[in-house]
């Protein structure tokens, strides 16, 4: 629509102001109105300027018809042309608004906004809805206005700001929509009454809107305002209401019943039902949830996507537009703009430095923190922009979402991130931005890595979980373009990879980066930690012992560089690796070295871990008294450094030593204490193993009913293995960790009830289950039981032969009660 170039914007007398207001509300230029009415354009201009004070009645009628005025509006228009005032407007239900469409997912917003517009006068008189184009500001404002009609006897009306509106245009239009001739008449119009005015799209002429609202607030104290725009107006009396997108379902929601409760899905289903008759099928539910998450809950995007359901299935919409959401648009001829245009409109409201910052932030894959934003933007690259003010500005414009109150709580909407990436590519910034992103994520991972041990392990792992997508993106980019940074990042992640069961992924990254010749000159400390990580992620050492070689090289590097933490980690890892290869003397040597180094440097936690690891070796040689002493030391040291999990594991191990020492009452008491502590600490795998040991103690004690109760608790565990600090805690349990304990308890119950045949079957099953476990002591106990109970001489001979091999290879000494059973 063309504008009125050169038109005089000052308020004329009553009829001129009313004519101009009605014309602008109809979105007509003076030329268009003159042509529609069949009068000269000069006539229209002179009337609006007040130069023709008494227009002919025929001219007024033609203008009224052209403006489609009816009822009270037409009556007031004709009287104003004769210089007369209209009769008072009926106070009840005066509404000059378009109909309101049904809102989905905005009930809470609508109710609170309605309260603001009907509550005491102390509430802000101007409420501005701000947000990204297409987030639903106008729809919500219209719905709220219709809700509050009965609360305002003076009526509710609205106007749409167009480009080029001046202050006088707005004031005269307000007068017209409330049925008076001039802005000055509004005071009398609202004497003893109240009203609400909706002003839509204030960003088209923000200065004029601000000035007009200031005058209206002063002259009409009972009039309240709800405005919409991409940014606030900036008035002291203004309450800014940032409108967020609709809530989309989490990835855990899978069924139609689960996802349809979320407003973003409800809106999609509503719009989809308008273009196709068939309901959503079960196989469309997952792509539907993925699509609305990808659309960021933006109503405009959801409606545009659903409109394609006339031709495409939901899965096809996701496949076609999931990676190019910005291309979504309405059909040719529709008023709807594309998502790219909607985002671009808000992007161009930002200053140059703010646009640069947004392009940098668009490289984050998921949620991020204030600190990460500061590092990503880099001081000086965005002028003097304060990141807090920047984030506030992005929130104000609806480009940014915030969830919760945690550290990583900020996220750009997907469509905004996609647009920022387009702009960064156009500016030639993507390579440098991705490089910076990899460096920032590597710094973050290195800062978190020291906390991936001890009592803060789970919390630290959760922090890395929050940025898992960024970790993957940073590794993928840096492995090709900056392998030194990639190695820095990968070397900080092994404990996280192990904790989350991603051992294979971690090993692949570390092996690739260590073998890359470009990392040969990397920081030797980083390379040493990467070698340790490679060893840590070995389920069992390979036949050629690559992991042991890698850990040994790392130990030599750490000793040369004087890195105590690295030496301790290397000794501990080598002890575990040699255990897995049945190199028990080498394992004990590294365990002793770790303990001596921890004592020399006063590292309490490392002393506790080393003592715990050496306990197994005391049991191996049959010295249960020495094992008790070490576990008592573990308990004391763990208490000093606040290691509650290590304390619980020490108590569990002490219960096992008591059982082996035939102190069944002590074993039960300590075992139940450990089970309770592991329950609180969230370690289901080790808790299950302790339950098995309690069951064994009870059965061997003759308390069969209680042993059977323990056996009932040994149902297959659903949680994955949990990392631990020593062989007794099994840092990588095999199948025996799950099946062996139950079979051993069954065997002990069968022995207690005199069923020797069943006992032999259960011992055989336990021996097979434990065969892949790290701890050969478990296999020894099962084989002793099998040899002592089987009636088959061949099976007994085979069990004894296998038992002899294991004891010889591991230097394992049978305990007195075990020798007695065999004799």
Long-range contacts (C-beta under 8 A, 24 or more apart in sequence): 1-27, 1-28, 1-29, 1-32, 1-162, 2-29, 2-31, 2-32, 3-29, 3-163, 3-164, 4-29, 4-30, 4-164, 7-45, 7-48, 8-45, 8-48, 8-49, 9-166, 9-167, 9-168, 9-169, 10-49, 10-168, 11-168, 11-171, 11-172, 11-182, 11-183, 12-47, 12-48, 12-49, 12-50, 13-50, 13-53, 13-181, 13-182, 14-80, 14-83, 14-180, 14-181, 14-182, 14-185, 15-47, 15-53, 15-55, 15-77, 15-80, 15-81, 15-83, 15-181, 16-47, 16-48, 16-49, 16-50, 17-48, 17-171, 17-172, 17-175, 17-176, 17-181, 17-182, 17-183, 18-76, 18-77, 18-80, 18-172, 18-175, 18-176, 18-180, 18-181, 18-182, 19-44, 19-47, 19-48, 19-63, 19-77, 20-48, 20-169, 20-172, 20-173, 20-176, 21-169, 21-172, 21-173, 21-174, 21-175, 21-176, 21-177, 22-67, 22-69, 22-73, 22-77, 22-176, 23-48, 23-67, 24-159, 24-162, 24-165, 24-169, 24-172, 24-173, 25-159, 25-160, 25-173, 25-176, 25-177, 26-67, 26-68, 27-160, 27-162, 28-67, 33-63, 33-66, 33-67, 36-66, 37-62, 37-63, 37-65, 37-66, 38-62, 38-66, 39-63, 53-83, 54-81, 54-82, 54-83, 55-81, 57-81, 72-179, 73-179, 76-179, 76-180, 76-181, 80-181, 85-181, 85-185, 86-179, 86-180, 89-155, 89-178, 89-179, 89-189, 91-153, 91-154, 91-155, 91-193, 92-153, 93-149, 93-150, 93-155, 94-154, 94-155, 94-156, 94-157, 94-178, 94-179, 94-195, 95-146, 95-149, 95-155, 95-156, 95-157, 96-155, 96-156, 96-157, 96-158, 96-177, 96-178, 97-142, 97-145, 97-146, 97-156, 97-157, 97-158, 97-198, 98-142, 98-158, 100-139, 100-142, 100-143, 100-145, 100-146, 101-139, 101-142, 101-143, 103-136, 103-139, 103-140, 103-143, 104-246, 104-263, 104-266, 104-267, 104-270, 105-246, 105-247, 105-263, 105-264, 105-266, 105-267, 106-136, 106-139, 106-140, 106-143, 106-263, 109-140, 109-241, 109-243, 110-140, 110-143, 110-144, 110-147, 113-140, 113-144, 113-226, 113-241, 114-144, 114-147, 114-148, 116-239, 117-144, 117-148, 117-151, 117-196, 117-224, 117-226, 118-148, 118-151, 118-152, 123-239, 124-237, 124-238, 124-239, 125-217, 125-223, 125-224, 125-225, 125-237, 126-213, 126-217, 126-224, 126-225, 126-226, 126-227, 126-233, 126-235, 126-237, 126-238, 126-239, 127-224, 127-225, 127-226, 127-227, 127-238, 127-239, 127-241, 128-202, 128-226, 128-227, 128-228, 128-229, 128-232, 128-233, 128-238, 128-239, 128-240, 128-241, 129-226, 129-227, 129-228, 129-229, 129-241, 129-243, 130-228, 130-229, 130-230, 130-231, 130-232, 130-240, 130-241, 130-242, 130-243, 130-396, 130-397, 130-398, 131-230, 131-242, 131-243, 131-244, 131-397, 131-398, 132-230, 132-245, 132-298, 132-342, 132-343, 132-346, 132-397, 132-398, 132-399, 132-413, 132-416, 133-230, 133-300, 133-337, 133-341, 133-342, 133-343, 133-345, 133-346, 134-298, 134-299, 134-300, 134-301, 134-339, 134-342, 135-243, 135-244, 135-245, 135-298, 135-299, 135-300, 135-398, 136-243, 136-299, 136-300, 137-228, 137-229, 137-243, 138-200, 138-201, 138-228, 139-299, 140-243, 141-198, 141-200, 141-226, 141-227, 141-228, 142-198, 144-226, 145-196, 145-198, 145-226, 148-196, 151-194, 152-193, 152-194, 152-195, 152-196, 152-224, 153-193, 153-194, 154-178, 154-189, 154-190, 154-193, 154-194, 154-195, 154-222, 154-223, 155-195, 156-195, 156-196, 156-197, 156-198, 157-195, 157-196, 157-197, 157-198, 158-197, 158-198, 158-199, 158-200, 159-197, 159-198, 159-199, 159-200, 160-200, 160-201, 161-199, 161-200, 161-201, 161-202, 161-204, 161-205, 161-208, 161-209, 162-201, 162-204, 162-205, 163-204, 163-205, 164-205, 165-204, 165-205, 165-208, 165-209, 166-205, 166-208, 167-208, 167-211, 167-212, 167-215, 169-208, 170-199, 170-205, 170-208, 170-209, 170-212, 171-212, 171-215, 171-216, 174-212, 174-216, 183-215, 183-219, 184-219, 186-216, 186-219, 186-220, 186-223, 187-219, 187-220, 190-220, 190-222, 190-223, 193-222, 194-222, 194-223, 194-224, 195-222, 195-223, 195-224, 196-223, 196-224, 196-225, 196-226, 197-223, 197-224, 197-225, 197-226, 198-225, 198-226, 198-227, 198-228, 199-225, 199-226, 199-227, 199-228, 200-227, 200-228, 201-228, 201-229, 202-227, 202-228, 202-229, 202-233, 203-229, 203-230, 203-231, 203-349, 206-231, 206-233, 206-234, 209-233, 210-234, 210-235, 230-345, 230-346, 230-349, 230-397, 230-398, 231-349, 231-396, 231-397, 232-396, 240-396, 242-395, 242-396, 242-398, 243-398, 244-297, 244-398, 244-401, 245-296, 245-297, 245-298, 245-299, 245-401, 245-413, 246-297, 246-298, 246-299, 246-302, 247-297, 248-289, 248-292, 248-293, 248-295, 248-296, 248-297, 249-289, 249-292, 249-293, 251-289, 251-293, 253-289, 254-285, 254-286, 254-289, 255-285, 256-280, 256-282, 256-285, 259-285, 259-288, 259-289, 262-292, 263-297, 264-292, 264-293, 264-295, 264-297, 264-302, 265-289, 265-292, 267-299, 267-302, 267-303, 267-306, 268-292, 268-302, 268-305, 268-306, 271-302, 271-303, 271-306, 271-307, 271-309, 272-306, 272-309, 272-314, 274-306, 275-306, 275-307, 275-309, 275-310, 276-309, 276-310, 280-314, 283-315, 284-313, 284-314, 284-315, 287-314, 287-315, 287-317, 287-318, 288-314, 290-318, 290-322, 291-317, 291-318, 291-322, 294-318, 294-322, 294-325, 294-414, 295-325, 295-414, 295-415, 296-401, 296-413, 296-414, 296-415, 296-416, 298-339, 298-413, 298-415, 300-336, 300-339, 300-342, 301-325, 301-328, 301-339, 301-415, 303-336, 304-328, 304-329, 304-330, 304-336, 304-339, 307-331, 324-418, 325-414, 325-415, 325-418, 326-415, 326-418, 326-419, 326-422, 339-415, 340-419, 342-415, 343-399, 343-415, 343-416, 343-419, 344-419, 346-397, 346-398, 346-399, 347-399, 347-419, 347-420, 347-423, 349-397, 350-393, 350-397, 353-382, 353-383, 353-384, 353-385, 354-382, 354-385, 354-390, 354-393, 354-394, 355-423, 356-381, 356-382, 357-382, 357-385, 357-387, 357-390, 358-394, 358-399, 358-412, 358-416, 358-420, 359-420, 359-421, 359-423, 359-424, 359-427, 359-429, 359-433, 360-424, 360-429, 360-433, 360-436, 361-412, 361-420, 362-412, 362-416, 362-417, 362-418, 362-419, 362-420, 362-421, 362-424, 363-421, 363-424, 363-433, 363-434, 363-436, 363-437, 364-411, 364-412, 364-417, 364-437, 364-470, 365-469, 365-470, 365-472, 365-473, 366-408, 366-411, 366-466, 366-467, 366-468, 366-469, 366-470, 367-403, 367-408, 367-409, 367-410, 367-411, 367-466, 367-467, 368-408, 368-410, 368-411, 368-467, 368-470, 369-407, 369-408, 369-409, 369-410, 370-410, 371-407, 372-408, 372-440, 372-444, 373-410, 375-440, 375-443, 376-436, 376-437, 376-440, 378-436, 406-466, 407-463, 407-466, 408-463, 408-466, 408-467, 431-481, 434-473, 434-477, 434-481, 435-477, 435-478, 435-481, 435-482, 435-485, 437-470, 437-473, 437-474, 437-477, 438-474, 438-475, 438-477, 438-478, 438-482, 438-485, 438-486, 438-489, 439-485, 441-467, 441-470, 441-471, 441-474, 441-489, 442-474, 442-478, 442-485, 442-486, 442-488, 442-489, 442-492, 445-471, 445-489, 445-492, 445-493, 446-488, 446-489, 446-492, 448-492, 449-492, 449-493, 449-495, 452-495, 452-496, 452-499, 453-495, 453-605, 454-605, 454-641, 454-642, 454-643, 454-646, 455-642, 455-643, 455-644, 455-645, 457-495, 457-499, 457-723, 458-499, 458-682, 460-496, 461-496, 461-499, 461-500, 464-493, 464-496, 465-500, 475-509, 479-509, 479-512, 479-513, 479-516, 483-513, 483-516, 483-518, 483-519, 483-522, 484-518, 484-519, 484-522, 484-523, 484-526, 486-513, 487-513, 487-514, 487-516, 487-519, 487-522, 487-526, 487-527, 487-530, 488-522, 488-523, 488-526, 490-530, 490-533, 491-526, 491-527, 491-529, 491-530, 491-533, 492-529, 493-533, 494-532, 494-533, 494-534, 494-536, 494-537, 495-536, 495-723, 497-537, 498-536, 498-537, 498-723, 499-722, 499-723, 501-720, 501-721, 503-537, 503-538, 503-539, 504-537, 506-533, 506-537, 507-534, 507-537, 507-538, 510-534, 510-537, 524-557, 524-561, 525-557, 525-558, 525-561, 525-563, 525-566, 527-557, 528-553, 528-554, 528-557, 528-558, 528-561, 528-563, 528-566, 529-554, 529-566, 531-557, 532-566, 532-569, 532-570, 532-573, 535-573, 535-574, 535-577, 536-573, 538-577, 538-580, 539-732, 540-580, 540-581, 540-732, 541-577, 541-580, 541-581, 545-581, 547-577, 548-574, 548-577, 548-578, 548-581, 551-577, 564-597, 564-601, 564-603, 567-597, 568-594, 568-597, 568-598, 568-603, 568-606, 571-597, 572-609, 572-610, 572-613, 575-613, 576-613, 576-727, 576-731, 576-774, 579-616, 579-727, 579-774, 580-732, 580-774, 582-776, 582-809, 582-810, 584-617, 584-620, 584-810, 584-811, 585-811, 587-617, 588-614, 588-617, 591-617, 604-637, 604-640, 604-641, 605-637, 605-638, 605-641, 605-643, 605-646, 607-633, 607-637, 608-633, 608-634, 608-637, 608-638, 608-641, 608-643, 608-646, 608-650, 609-646, 609-725, 609-726, 611-637, 612-646, 612-649, 612-650, 612-653, 612-725, 612-726, 612-728, 612-729, 613-725, 613-726, 613-727, 613-728, 615-653, 615-657, 615-726, 615-728, 616-726, 616-727, 616-728, 616-775, 616-777, 619-657, 619-660, 619-777, 620-777, 620-810, 620-811, 620-812, 620-813, 621-811, 621-812, 621-813, 622-813, 622-814, 622-815, 624-657, 624-660, 624-661, 624-815, 627-657, 628-654, 628-657, 631-657, 644-677, 644-681, 645-681, 645-683, 646-725, 647-677, 648-674, 648-677, 648-678, 648-681, 648-683, 649-674, 649-686, 649-724, 649-725, 649-726, 649-728, 649-729, 651-677, 652-678, 652-686, 652-689, 652-690, 652-693, 652-729, 653-728, 653-729, 655-690, 655-693, 655-694, 655-697, 656-693, 656-728, 658-697, 659-693, 659-696, 659-697, 659-700, 660-815, 662-700, 662-817, 664-697, 664-698, 664-700, 664-701, 665-701, 667-693, 667-694, 667-697, 668-694, 668-697, 668-698, 668-701, 671-697, 683-722, 684-717, 684-718, 684-719, 684-722, 685-717, 685-719, 685-720, 685-721, 685-722, 685-733, 685-737, 686-722, 686-724, 686-729, 686-730, 688-713, 688-714, 688-717, 688-738, 688-741, 689-730, 689-737, 689-741, 691-741, 692-740, 692-741, 692-742, 692-744, 692-745, 693-741, 695-741, 695-745, 695-748, 696-741, 696-744, 696-745, 696-748, 699-745, 699-748, 699-749, 699-751, 699-752, 700-748, 700-752, 702-752, 704-749, 704-752, 704-753, 707-745, 707-748, 707-749, 707-752, 708-749, 710-745, 711-742, 711-745, 711-746, 711-749, 714-741, 714-742, 714-745, 727-774, 727-775, 728-775, 730-773, 730-774, 730-775, 731-774, 732-774, 733-773, 733-774, 734-772, 734-773, 734-774, 735-769, 735-772, 735-773, 736-766, 736-769, 736-770, 736-771, 736-772, 736-773, 736-778, 737-773, 738-769, 739-765, 739-766, 739-769, 740-766, 740-769, 740-770, 740-773, 740-778, 740-782, 743-769, 743-782, 744-781, 744-782, 744-785, 747-782, 747-785, 747-789, 751-785, 751-789, 756-789, 756-791, 757-791, 759-785, 759-789, 760-786, 760-789, 760-790, 760-791, 760-792, 760-795, 763-789, 763-790, 764-790, 764-795, 767-799, 767-802, 776-806, 776-809, 776-810, 776-812, 777-812, 779-806, 780-806, 780-807, 780-812, 780-814, 780-818, 781-818, 784-814, 784-818, 784-821, 784-822, 785-821, 787-822, 788-821, 788-822
